[in-house]
Amino acid sequence: MLNFKLLTCQEVATVASDYLDKHIDGKLGLNIRLHLMMCANCRRFVKHLQLTTKVVPHLVYKNQGTVDAEAVLKRIKEKR
C-alpha cells in the first residue's frame, strides 16, 4: 500500500533543488510530484529554479577573476 504524505510548500521548497537533480528517493519524489500537481505556486517556484540552474552557468565567465560586488551594485543603482 502506498503511503502519501501531503508535503507543505516549505518542505517542497527545501528539497526542490535535490528533486531537480534527481537526488530524491521514489517515495519522496512521488509526494513532491503529488504536491506539484496541486500547487501552482510550487510548480512556478520549481520551474523558475530549473530555469535559473540552466541559465546561470552561461552567465559566468571561466577566466573571470573575483567580482567586485560594490562596483556591480553601484552600476545597478546608476542605471535606475
Buried (B, 14 or more C-beta within 10 A) or exposed (E): EEEEEEBEEEBBBEBBBEBBEEEBEEEBBBBBEBBBEEBEEBBEBBEEBBEEEEEEEEEEEEEEEEEEEEEEEEEEEEEE
